[in-house]
Amino acid sequence: MRRRVFIGLLGGAATWPLAARAQQQAGKVPRIGFLGLTSPSDRPSLLDAFRQGLRELGWVEGQNIVIDYRYAEGRVDGLPDLAADLVRLKVDLIASLGTQGVTAAKNATETIPIVMIAVRDPVDTGLIASLARPGGNVTGVSGYAGLETVAKQLALLNETVPNIRRVAILSNPGNAYHQLAIRELNVAARSSGVQLQLLEARGPNEFDGAFAAMAKERVGALLVVSDAIFNNHRTRLADLAARSRLPAAYGVRESVEAGGLMSYGPSFLDLHRRAATYVDKILKGAKPADLPVEQPTKFELVINLKTAKALGLEIPPTLLARADEVIE
């Protein structure tokens, strides 16, 4: 693996801010809830980045802050009960990754502050009123960088696969963001002359049927719209794509590490680190309604050359030169 950019997760913890010291001296240790759809063992580096962000701001888990973790183990229908459990614990704040988790937390409480991490489109999905003035009890870091991100993924497939004519789009109908992404992809496909085959899967039990449909329609490539369920089962999706000999583009780097061809999208490590600043501000007295939601500022293109060779593809040198990381 040749890394052009190394994102460090380690670093010295900053000295405690005065507010944090005052809270501990007063005997009050803040308690936050962390609500996740999938287990932290699935993508441990993300949780490490969140904790590191807290440490840099003086919040050390087990010393001056307590974190209660609740994970739905990939079951979206389990999120509401877990969110309600955190509310019963009377946590000071709930942090959650993704649209489904933040939606469950918001449905569970209108008063406890919620810090969202990497929600794709928090305005159109109704989680906040606006980026500048979110209102209510939800704020944080959006994973939304404009719908042009998925259009860029389609363009990268176009650049990589010679004479591509038909591309399969795998989406989850349970994810509100995906409806917006498909709309954008339809626009991009019309301008590039590519035909799309829209396929849906709510979970891994529907993957085989989706790939059977791709084979029947003889698509030339696959674009997997970012989703927590798809990310959790990224190895299986990458294996199915390899067996079908389909070049596949994704929105997260972990899918490429699992054997996918390429990914383009926001750095989730960066988003998790930045989410810690919202926790810090809220614990010091800021109101979520008054904290503007930040959007991604760091993007990464990751390419798996080993997968490209297995598919008989030659990645254009100009594309390799733009990659942030190339896996060999």
Secondary structure, DSSP 8 states (H G I E B T S, - for coil): -EESS------------HHHHHHHHTT---EEEEEESS-TTTSHHHHHHHHHHHHHTT--BTTTBEEEEEE-TT-GGGHHHHHHHHHHTT-SEEEEEHHHHHHHHHHH-SSS-EEEEEES-TTTTTS-S-SS---TTEEEEE----THHHHHHHHHHHHHSTT--EEEEEE-TT-HHHHHHHHHHHHHHHHHT-EEEEEE-SSGGGHHHHHHHHHHHT-SEEEE---HHHHHTHHHHHHHHHHTT--EEESSHHHHHTT-SEEEEE-HHHHHHHHHHHHHHHHTT--GGGS--B----EEEEEEHHHHHHTT----HHHHHH-SEEE-
